Amino acid sequence: MLTVIDETQLSYFDHDPVRPHIDANFRITENRKAFALWYKDEAPAAIICAAFCEDVPSTEEVLDNPGTTAVFYTVWSYERGAGADVVFDAVEWIKSNMPDVDRFVTLSPPTEMAERFHLKNGAIKLRVNEDTVNFEYVNP
């Protein structure tokens, strides 16, 4: 089950291995949402954060420019397979609840692990930036 994270669940962000420096409130305010995937009731199996931006960003600094591109800028999981599940469940939630969103991309770190993860899950490498890589999920 996918849930939208709210202000009572900010401690979920304490374990973000990708972007631990991003403020918890930033992740759930303005043009941003965060999602938790649950397999059991005790703790989330995976977390993903998204910003809804004007264009495909190359840096974190533009994650506050509102628009219709969903930008997944961090994802992590506690259970095998949950990372992929949270990506696709978040896409489905966004499609159902935010019909103006018309594109799904990432703002990923330039690591082999991030590349393997996104390519394995059907994304294409869209652009290599100075400190990040954008992948795009086409027809997710």
C-alpha positions as CSV (number, residue, x, y, z in Angstrom):
1,M,0.0,0.0,0.0
2,L,1.3,3.4,-0.9
3,T,0.7,6.4,1.3
4,V,1.5,10.1,1.0
5,I,3.9,11.1,3.8
6,D,2.7,14.0,6.0
7,E,4.2,16.3,8.7
8,T,3.6,13.6,11.4
9,Q,6.0,11.2,9.5
10,L,9.0,13.5,8.9
11,S,11.3,11.1,10.8
12,Y,11.1,8.7,7.8
13,F,13.5,11.0,6.0
14,D,16.2,10.5,8.7
15,H,17.5,7.5,6.8
16,D,17.8,8.9,3.3
17,P,21.1,7.6,1.9
18,V,20.9,9.6,-1.3
19,R,20.1,13.2,-0.2
20,P,20.2,13.3,3.7
21,H,20.9,17.0,3.6
22,I,17.5,18.0,2.2
23,D,15.2,19.3,4.9
24,A,12.3,17.1,5.8
25,N,9.7,19.9,5.5
26,F,11.0,20.8,2.1
27,R,10.1,17.3,0.9
28,I,6.4,17.7,1.6
29,T,5.6,21.3,1.0
30,E,4.9,23.5,-2.1
31,N,5.3,21.5,-5.3
32,R,6.7,18.4,-3.6
33,K,5.4,15.1,-2.2
34,A,6.9,12.0,-0.6
35,F,5.5,8.5,-0.6
36,A,6.0,5.5,1.6
37,L,5.3,1.9,0.4
38,W,4.1,-0.5,3.0
39,Y,4.1,-4.3,2.9
40,K,3.5,-4.7,6.6
41,D,2.2,-2.3,9.3
42,E,5.4,-1.9,11.3
43,A,7.6,0.2,9.0
44,P,7.7,1.4,5.4
45,A,9.4,-0.9,2.9
46,A,10.5,2.0,0.7
47,I,10.4,5.8,0.4
48,I,10.4,8.0,-2.6
49,C,10.4,11.8,-2.9
50,A,9.2,13.8,-5.9
51,A,9.1,17.4,-6.9
52,F,6.8,18.6,-9.7
53,C,8.9,20.9,-11.8
54,E,8.7,23.1,-14.8
55,D,11.4,21.2,-16.7
56,V,14.0,18.4,-16.2
57,P,16.3,19.8,-13.5
58,S,20.1,19.3,-13.5
59,T,20.6,20.3,-9.8
60,E,18.7,20.3,-6.5
61,E,18.5,24.0,-6.5
62,V,15.6,24.0,-9.0
63,L,13.4,21.5,-7.3
64,D,11.1,24.3,-6.2
65,N,10.1,25.5,-9.7
66,P,6.5,24.3,-10.0
67,G,5.4,22.4,-13.2
68,T,4.1,19.2,-14.7
69,T,7.2,17.1,-14.7
70,A,7.5,14.6,-11.8
71,V,11.1,14.5,-10.7
72,F,12.0,11.6,-8.4
73,Y,15.1,12.9,-6.6
74,T,15.6,10.2,-4.0
75,V,14.4,6.7,-3.4
76,W,15.5,4.1,-0.9
77,S,14.2,0.7,0.3
78,Y,14.4,-1.5,3.3
79,E,13.2,-4.6,1.5
80,R,14.4,-6.3,-1.7
81,G,12.3,-5.2,-4.7
82,A,10.5,-2.4,-2.8
83,G,12.5,0.3,-4.6
84,A,11.1,-0.6,-7.9
85,D,7.6,-1.1,-6.4
86,V,7.6,2.4,-4.8
87,V,8.6,4.0,-8.1
88,F,5.8,2.4,-10.1
89,D,3.2,2.8,-7.3
90,A,4.1,6.5,-7.0
91,V,3.7,6.9,-10.8
92,E,0.3,5.4,-10.6
93,W,-0.7,7.6,-7.7
94,I,0.5,10.7,-9.5
95,K,-1.3,9.7,-12.7
96,S,-4.6,9.2,-10.8
97,N,-4.4,12.2,-8.5
98,M,-2.4,14.8,-10.6
99,P,-3.6,14.4,-14.2
100,D,-1.6,17.5,-15.4
101,V,1.7,15.7,-14.7
102,D,2.9,14.4,-18.1
103,R,6.5,13.3,-17.6
104,F,8.4,11.2,-15.1
105,V,12.1,11.7,-14.7
106,T,14.8,11.4,-12.0
107,L,17.5,13.6,-10.6
108,S,19.9,10.8,-9.7
109,P,23.4,10.7,-8.3
110,P,26.0,9.7,-10.9
111,T,26.5,6.2,-9.5
112,E,26.6,2.7,-11.0
113,M,23.9,1.7,-8.5
114,A,21.5,4.4,-9.6
115,E,22.1,3.7,-13.2
116,R,21.6,-0.1,-12.9
117,F,18.4,0.5,-10.8
118,H,16.7,2.8,-13.3
119,L,17.8,1.1,-16.5
120,K,16.7,-2.3,-15.0
121,N,13.3,-0.8,-14.3
122,G,12.8,0.5,-17.8
123,A,14.0,4.0,-17.7
124,I,16.2,5.5,-20.4
125,K,19.3,7.7,-19.6
126,L,18.1,11.1,-20.6
127,R,21.0,13.4,-19.7
128,V,24.3,13.5,-17.8
129,N,24.8,16.7,-15.9
130,E,27.8,17.9,-13.9
131,D,26.8,16.3,-10.6
132,T,23.6,14.4,-11.5
133,V,22.0,12.1,-14.1
134,N,18.5,12.3,-15.4
135,F,16.7,9.1,-16.3
136,E,13.2,9.1,-17.8
137,Y,10.4,6.6,-17.4
138,V,8.6,6.7,-20.7
139,N,5.1,5.1,-20.6
140,P,5.6,3.8,-17.0
